[in-house]
Amino acid sequence: MTESGTRRTRTATLPEPTALDTLLPSPHASRGTPDPAHARKLWFTLPRELAALFRPWATEVKNAIIQEIRRSIPEYAGLLDGPHGAVVTNGVEQAISQFIDRLADPSAPREHCAKMFRRLGKLEVAHGRSVDTLQSAYRIGARVAWRRIAKFGQSVNLSVSTICLLAEAVFDYIDEISVLSLEGYAAAQARAAGAVERSRRRLLELILSEPPVSAPTLANVAAAARWKLPESVATVALERRVEGTELPTFDEDVLDDLEGAEPCLVVAEPNLHLLHDLQDQVPGWRAAVGPSVRLSEAPRSLRLARRALNLMHHGVITDGPVAWCCDHLSTLWLLTDEFLIHELAERTLSPLAGLTAKQRARLSETLLAWLETSGSAPEIAGRLKVHPQTVRYRLHQLEALYGARLNDPDERFRMEISLRATQLLEAMSSDTS
């Protein structure tokens, strides 16, 4: 072939095939910011008749590219033999066809092929591969195509300048379809991440729902959320200590709802060690960690954690960054139902009802110290910081008021519960006021 009817064309002196690899762009690097004006000029500079010359070679080039991809990229060998093999093969075929079509008419619309290359990027996400694998396939395709172009160019005596323009066109084309596939990959990743996040939020709701949902339903949502269902979990109730505090981030093994009215976490038992660093993970927040329970009892664990959070507000539980319910089970139990506390206290502490508030407070304090220690007057006096004789006087008053009930183990148990719970309630009331 000659580029003008009468002018003889010089034979192109081409690099050795192994040296061609260095001319092709790496899948991990860019050749620079694309220049649309330069690319347009490049394609319009190439002779139009090249398209008709290259078109008969399209099938041979396609087969060579598929063979080299199969040999060089093991991940694609299985894909080519599977249900998506036709998509990949069609992608190679369309890439070659579009390259030739653009040689024939650089201004022709190409949105259809753009959709296909974006689809190839999306396919990588569906198969759990890095986009680098697809970029490597493009690089291989470019290398094989360039070698065929070089061979063909030599056979028809294309000029060196035309060969160079064709090489640049191949590079430009690979850059373009790589960007399209990256767009598809990024879009699919974003959708996948959004779908997983929605599934994780839904899974958290189901785990904490009452009544509990069926095991198959939970398993299906857990699979979509990519979260392995454990036998046991712990929950965490959270609350901002400082307004405007940033939302913390957690390991993917932790299910979280940080933007709801009552922020919380669910942590699987194999990962409970993550909670040991909770204080460092939630600066500006207060947290209450519920007990580790069977998965089906997660709502109960969270109720306790939220109850503990409330008691932290009132100073009944130390308002540190993190409180562990397991360290405060008796307090949580005593304050579970305030109505029952008042009912019990009214019955067990009725002998003190006729006293003045000051007398009632002193005798209650002495009675609780005696119940807790079963100690002597000097021991109780040391605990209350009063004179032993004062303690003896009060104990005589209590004997007069309670009589034989002080010798009944069940009665003593109920008295201690009532006094402890009442003391806690009074602490809460004074904090509120």
C-alpha positions as CSV (number, residue, x, y, z in Angstrom):
1,M,0.0,0.0,0.0
2,T,1.2,3.6,-0.7
3,E,-0.1,6.7,1.0
4,S,-0.2,8.7,-2.3
5,G,-0.9,7.3,-5.7
6,T,2.6,7.9,-7.2
7,R,4.8,8.5,-4.2
8,R,6.7,5.4,-3.0
9,T,6.4,4.7,0.7
10,R,9.4,3.9,2.9
11,T,9.2,0.5,4.7
12,A,8.6,1.1,8.4
13,T,11.4,0.1,10.7
14,L,9.7,-1.3,13.7
15,P,10.9,-2.1,17.2
16,E,11.3,-5.8,18.2
17,P,8.1,-7.3,19.7
18,T,9.6,-7.6,23.1
19,A,10.5,-3.9,23.1
20,L,6.9,-2.9,22.3
21,D,5.8,-3.7,25.8
22,T,7.7,-0.7,27.1
23,L,5.7,1.6,24.8
24,L,2.4,0.5,26.2
25,P,0.8,2.3,29.2
26,S,1.0,0.5,32.5
27,P,-2.5,-0.4,34.0
28,H,-1.3,1.3,37.3
29,A,-0.2,4.6,35.8
30,S,-1.6,7.3,33.6
31,R,0.2,8.8,30.5
32,G,-0.9,12.2,31.7
33,T,-4.0,14.3,31.5
34,P,-5.9,13.4,28.2
35,D,-6.0,16.2,25.7
36,P,-9.2,15.9,23.7
37,A,-8.0,18.4,21.1
38,H,-4.9,16.4,20.5
39,A,-6.7,13.1,20.4
40,R,-9.2,14.5,17.9
41,K,-6.4,15.8,15.7
42,L,-4.6,12.5,15.9
43,W,-7.6,10.4,14.7
44,F,-8.4,12.9,11.9
45,T,-4.8,12.8,10.8
46,L,-4.8,9.0,10.2
47,P,-5.7,7.9,6.6
48,R,-9.3,6.8,6.3
49,E,-8.5,3.9,4.0
50,L,-6.7,2.1,6.9
51,A,-10.1,1.0,8.2
52,A,-10.9,-1.0,5.1
53,L,-7.4,-2.6,5.2
54,F,-7.6,-3.6,8.9
55,R,-11.1,-4.8,9.0
56,P,-10.4,-8.3,7.5
57,W,-7.9,-8.8,10.2
58,A,-10.4,-8.2,13.0
59,T,-11.3,-11.8,13.8
60,E,-7.7,-13.0,13.8
61,V,-6.7,-10.2,16.2
62,K,-9.7,-10.9,18.4
63,N,-8.8,-14.6,18.7
64,A,-5.2,-13.8,19.4
65,I,-6.1,-11.3,22.2
66,I,-8.5,-13.9,23.8
67,Q,-5.9,-16.5,23.7
68,E,-3.2,-14.3,25.3
69,I,-5.7,-13.1,28.0
70,R,-6.6,-16.7,28.8
71,R,-2.9,-17.6,29.0
72,S,-1.7,-14.5,31.0
73,I,-4.6,-13.9,33.4
74,P,-5.8,-17.1,35.1
75,E,-8.8,-15.3,36.7
76,Y,-10.2,-14.6,33.2
77,A,-9.6,-18.2,32.0
78,G,-12.5,-19.4,34.2
79,L,-14.6,-16.3,33.3
80,L,-14.2,-17.0,29.6
81,D,-15.4,-20.5,30.0
82,G,-18.4,-19.5,32.2
83,P,-21.7,-17.8,31.5
84,H,-20.0,-14.4,31.3
85,G,-17.5,-15.6,28.6
86,A,-19.7,-14.2,25.8
87,V,-19.6,-10.7,27.5
88,V,-15.8,-10.7,27.6
89,T,-15.4,-12.0,24.1
90,N,-18.0,-9.6,22.8
91,G,-16.1,-6.8,24.6
92,V,-12.9,-7.7,22.8
93,E,-14.7,-7.9,19.5
94,Q,-16.4,-4.6,20.0
95,A,-13.2,-2.9,21.1
96,I,-11.5,-3.9,17.9
97,S,-14.5,-3.1,15.8
98,Q,-14.9,0.4,17.3
99,F,-11.1,1.1,16.8
100,I,-11.5,0.3,13.1
101,D,-14.8,2.3,12.9
102,R,-13.1,5.3,14.4
103,L,-10.3,5.0,11.8
104,A,-13.1,5.2,9.1
105,D,-15.0,8.0,10.8
106,P,-13.5,9.7,13.9
107,S,-16.7,11.7,14.4
108,A,-19.1,8.7,14.5
109,P,-21.1,8.4,17.8
110,R,-19.7,5.8,20.2
111,E,-22.1,5.8,23.2
112,H,-23.2,2.2,22.7
113,C,-19.6,1.0,23.1
114,A,-19.1,3.3,26.0
115,K,-21.9,1.5,27.8
116,M,-20.2,-1.8,27.1
117,F,-16.9,-0.8,28.5
118,R,-18.6,0.6,31.6
119,R,-20.4,-2.8,31.9
120,L,-17.0,-4.6,31.8
121,G,-15.9,-2.5,34.8
122,K,-19.1,-3.4,36.6
123,L,-18.5,-7.0,35.9
124,E,-15.2,-6.9,37.8
125,V,-17.1,-5.7,41.0
126,A,-19.6,-8.5,40.6
127,H,-16.8,-11.1,40.5
128,G,-14.9,-9.5,43.4
129,R,-11.8,-8.6,41.3
130,S,-9.6,-5.5,41.4
131,V,-10.0,-3.2,38.4
132,D,-6.3,-3.8,37.9
133,T,-7.1,-7.2,36.4
134,L,-9.2,-5.6,33.7
135,Q,-6.6,-2.9,33.1
136,S,-4.0,-5.7,32.6
137,A,-6.3,-7.3,30.1
138,Y,-6.6,-4.0,28.2
139,R,-2.8,-3.8,28.2
140,I,-2.5,-7.3,26.8
141,G,-5.0,-6.5,24.2
142,A,-3.2,-3.4,23.2
143,R,0.1,-5.3,22.9
144,V,-1.3,-8.0,20.8
145,A,-3.1,-5.6,18.5
146,W,0.0,-3.4,18.2
147,R,2.1,-6.4,17.1
148,R,-0.5,-7.3,14.5
149,I,-0.6,-3.7,13.3
150,A,3.2,-3.7,13.1
151,K,3.2,-7.0,11.1
152,F,0.5,-5.7,8.8
153,G,2.2,-2.3,8.4
154,Q,5.4,-4.0,7.3
155,S,3.5,-6.2,4.8
156,V,1.9,-3.3,3.1
157,N,4.8,-0.8,3.4
158,L,3.1,1.7,5.7
159,S,5.3,4.8,6.4
160,V,7.0,5.2,9.7
161,S,5.0,8.3,10.4
162,T,1.7,6.4,9.9
163,I,2.9,3.5,12.1
164,C,3.8,6.0,14.8
165,L,0.4,7.6,14.5
166,L,-1.3,4.2,14.8
167,A,0.7,3.4,17.9
168,E,-0.4,6.7,19.5
169,A,-4.0,6.0,18.5
170,V,-3.8,2.6,20.2
171,F,-2.5,4.2,23.4
172,D,-5.2,6.9,23.2
173,Y,-7.9,4.3,22.6
174,I,-6.7,2.1,25.6
175,D,-6.7,5.2,27.8
176,E,-10.3,6.0,26.8
177,I,-11.8,2.6,27.3
178,S,-9.9,2.2,30.6
179,V,-11.4,5.4,31.9
180,L,-14.9,4.2,30.9
181,S,-14.4,0.9,32.7
182,L,-13.1,2.7,35.7
183,E,-16.3,4.7,35.7
184,G,-18.4,1.5,35.6
185,Y,-16.3,-0.1,38.3
186,A,-16.6,2.9,40.6
187,A,-20.4,3.2,40.0
188,A,-20.8,-0.5,40.7
189,Q,-18.7,-0.3,43.8
190,A,-20.7,2.6,45.1
191,R,-23.9,0.8,44.5
192,A,-22.6,-2.4,46.1
193,A,-21.3,-0.5,49.1
194,G,-24.7,1.3,49.5
195,A,-26.6,-2.0,49.2
196,V,-24.3,-3.6,51.8
197,E,-24.7,-0.7,54.1
198,R,-28.5,-0.8,53.8
199,S,-28.4,-4.5,54.5
200,R,-26.2,-4.0,57.6
201,R,-28.6,-1.3,58.9
202,R,-31.6,-3.7,58.3
203,L,-29.7,-6.6,59.9
204,L,-29.1,-4.4,63.0
205,E,-32.8,-3.6,63.2
206,L,-33.8,-7.2,62.9
207,I,-31.4,-8.4,65.5
208,L,-32.7,-5.8,68.0
209,S,-36.4,-6.3,67.0
210,E,-39.0,-7.8,69.3
211,P,-40.5,-10.2,68.8
212,P,-37.5,-11.8,67.1
213,V,-37.6,-12.6,63.3
214,S,-37.2,-16.1,61.9
215,A,-33.7,-17.6,61.6
216,P,-34.0,-17.9,57.7
217,T,-34.9,-14.2,57.4
218,L,-32.0,-13.2,59.6
219,A,-29.6,-15.5,57.7
220,N,-30.6,-14.0,54.3
221,V,-30.1,-10.4,55.4
222,A,-26.8,-11.3,57.1
223,A,-25.6,-12.8,53.9
224,A,-26.5,-9.6,52.0
225,A,-24.8,-7.6,54.7
226,R,-21.7,-9.8,54.5
227,W,-21.8,-10.3,58.3
228,K,-21.5,-13.8,59.7
229,L,-24.2,-14.5,62.3
230,P,-22.6,-15.4,65.7
231,E,-24.0,-17.4,68.5
232,S,-23.5,-14.5,71.0
233,V,-23.3,-10.7,70.8
234,A,-22.8,-7.7,73.1
235,T,-24.5,-4.4,72.6
236,V,-23.4,-0.9,73.2
237,A,-25.6,2.1,73.9
238,L,-24.0,5.4,72.9
239,E,-24.7,9.1,73.5
240,R,-22.8,12.3,72.7
241,R,-21.2,13.9,75.7
242,V,-20.2,16.9,73.6
243,E,-22.4,18.4,70.9
244,G,-20.9,18.4,67.4
245,T,-18.6,15.4,68.1
246,E,-17.7,13.5,65.0
247,L,-19.2,10.1,64.3
248,P,-16.7,7.4,65.3
249,T,-15.8,4.6,62.9
250,F,-15.7,0.9,63.7
251,D,-14.4,-2.3,62.3
252,E,-16.7,-3.9,59.6
253,D,-17.4,-6.7,62.1
254,V,-19.3,-4.2,64.2
255,L,-22.9,-3.3,63.2
256,D,-23.7,0.3,64.1
257,D,-26.4,2.9,64.0
258,L,-24.8,6.2,64.9
259,E,-27.2,8.6,63.4
260,G,-30.5,7.4,65.0
261,A,-32.2,8.9,68.0
262,E,-30.6,6.2,70.2
263,P,-27.2,5.3,68.7
264,C,-26.0,1.8,69.4
265,L,-23.7,-1.0,68.3
266,V,-23.9,-4.8,68.0
267,V,-20.6,-6.7,68.3
268,A,-20.2,-10.4,67.6
269,E,-18.7,-12.5,70.3
270,P,-15.5,-13.4,68.4
271,N,-14.8,-9.6,68.2
272,L,-15.6,-8.6,71.8
273,H,-12.0,-7.7,72.2
274,L,-12.7,-4.6,70.1
275,L,-14.7,-3.2,73.0
276,H,-11.6,-3.0,75.2
277,D,-10.4,0.0,73.2
278,L,-13.9,1.5,73.1
279,Q,-12.9,4.5,75.2
280,D,-10.3,5.5,72.6
281,Q,-12.8,4.9,69.7
282,V,-15.5,7.2,71.0
283,P,-14.0,10.4,72.2
284,G,-16.7,12.9,73.1
285,W,-19.2,10.1,73.6
286,R,-20.4,8.2,76.6
287,A,-21.0,4.4,76.2
288,A,-22.6,1.6,78.2
289,V,-21.7,-1.9,77.2
290,G,-24.5,-4.5,77.7
291,P,-23.7,-8.1,78.8
292,S,-22.8,-10.7,76.2
293,V,-25.9,-12.7,75.4
294,R,-27.3,-15.2,72.9
295,L,-28.0,-13.5,69.6
296,S,-31.8,-13.8,70.2
297,E,-31.4,-11.9,73.5
298,A,-29.7,-8.9,72.0
299,P,-32.7,-6.6,72.7
300,R,-32.4,-7.4,76.4
301,S,-28.7,-6.6,76.4
302,L,-29.4,-3.2,74.8
303,R,-32.2,-2.4,77.2
304,L,-29.7,-2.9,80.1
305,A,-27.1,-0.8,78.3
306,R,-29.5,2.0,77.8
307,R,-30.7,1.8,81.4
308,A,-27.0,2.0,82.4
309,L,-26.6,5.1,80.2
310,N,-29.5,6.7,82.0
311,L,-28.1,5.9,85.4
312,M,-24.8,7.5,84.3
313,H,-26.7,10.7,83.7
314,H,-27.9,10.7,87.3
315,G,-24.5,9.8,88.8
316,V,-25.8,6.4,90.1
317,I,-23.2,4.8,87.8
318,T,-20.0,6.7,87.4
319,D,-20.2,8.9,84.4
320,G,-17.0,7.8,82.7
321,P,-16.6,7.4,79.0
322,V,-17.5,3.7,79.2
323,A,-19.6,1.8,81.7
324,W,-19.9,-2.0,81.7
325,C,-23.2,-3.4,82.7
326,C,-21.6,-6.5,84.1
327,D,-20.0,-4.3,86.8
328,H,-23.4,-2.9,87.8
329,L,-25.9,-5.8,87.6
330,S,-27.2,-5.5,91.1
331,T,-27.8,-1.8,90.6
332,L,-29.5,-2.4,87.3
333,W,-31.6,-5.1,88.8
334,L,-32.6,-3.0,91.8
335,L,-33.8,-0.1,89.6
336,T,-35.5,-2.2,87.0
337,D,-39.0,-1.3,88.2
338,E,-39.5,1.8,90.3
339,F,-43.1,0.9,91.1
340,L,-42.0,-2.4,92.6
341,I,-39.3,-0.7,94.6
342,H,-41.8,1.7,96.1
343,E,-44.2,-1.2,96.8
344,L,-41.6,-3.3,98.5
345,A,-40.2,-0.3,100.5
346,E,-43.6,0.7,101.7
347,R,-44.1,-2.8,103.3
348,T,-40.6,-3.5,104.6
349,L,-39.9,0.0,105.9
350,S,-43.4,0.7,107.3
351,P,-42.1,0.6,110.9
352,L,-40.2,3.8,110.2
353,A,-43.1,5.6,108.6
354,G,-44.2,7.4,111.8
355,L,-40.8,9.0,112.4
356,T,-39.6,12.4,111.4
357,A,-37.7,12.6,108.1
358,K,-34.4,13.2,110.1
359,Q,-35.1,10.2,112.4
360,R,-36.1,8.0,109.5
361,A,-32.8,8.8,107.6
362,R,-30.6,8.1,110.7
363,L,-32.3,4.8,111.5
364,S,-32.4,3.7,107.8
365,E,-28.7,4.4,107.6
366,T,-27.9,2.4,110.7
367,L,-30.2,-0.5,109.7
368,L,-28.5,-0.8,106.3
369,A,-25.1,-0.8,107.9
370,W,-26.1,-3.5,110.3
371,L,-27.7,-5.6,107.6
372,E,-24.6,-5.3,105.3
373,T,-22.0,-6.0,108.0
374,S,-23.8,-7.9,110.9
375,G,-21.1,-6.1,112.9
376,S,-20.8,-4.8,116.4
377,A,-21.7,-1.3,117.5
378,P,-18.0,-0.1,117.3
379,E,-17.7,-1.5,113.8
380,I,-20.9,0.1,112.6
381,A,-19.9,3.3,114.4
382,G,-16.6,3.4,112.5
383,R,-18.5,3.0,109.2
384,L,-21.0,5.7,110.0
385,K,-18.5,8.0,111.7
386,V,-20.6,8.3,114.9
387,H,-20.1,7.3,118.5
388,P,-20.7,3.6,119.3
389,Q,-23.1,4.6,122.0
390,T,-25.1,6.4,119.4
391,V,-25.2,3.2,117.3
392,R,-26.4,1.1,120.3
393,Y,-29.2,3.6,121.0
394,R,-30.3,3.4,117.4
395,L,-30.2,-0.4,117.3
396,H,-32.4,-0.5,120.4
397,Q,-34.8,1.8,118.6
398,L,-34.8,-0.6,115.6
399,E,-35.4,-3.6,117.9
400,A,-38.4,-1.8,119.3
401,L,-39.8,-1.0,115.9
402,Y,-39.1,-4.3,114.1
403,G,-39.1,-6.8,116.9
404,A,-38.6,-10.4,115.7
405,R,-38.6,-9.4,112.1
406,L,-34.9,-8.5,112.5
407,N,-34.2,-12.2,113.1
408,D,-36.0,-13.4,110.0
409,P,-33.5,-14.0,107.1
410,D,-36.2,-13.3,104.5
411,E,-37.2,-10.1,106.2
412,R,-33.6,-8.9,106.5
413,F,-33.1,-9.6,102.7
414,R,-36.2,-7.6,101.8
415,M,-35.1,-4.8,104.1
416,E,-31.6,-4.6,102.6
417,I,-33.0,-4.6,99.0
418,S,-35.5,-1.8,99.9
419,L,-32.9,0.3,101.7
420,R,-30.4,0.0,98.8
421,A,-32.9,0.7,96.1
422,T,-34.4,3.6,98.0
423,Q,-31.0,5.1,98.5
424,L,-30.3,4.8,94.8
425,L,-33.7,6.4,93.9
426,E,-33.0,9.3,96.3
427,A,-29.6,9.8,94.6
428,M,-31.4,10.0,91.3
429,S,-34.0,12.4,92.6
430,S,-31.4,14.7,94.1
431,D,-29.5,14.7,90.9
432,T,-32.6,15.6,88.9
433,S,-33.5,18.4,91.3
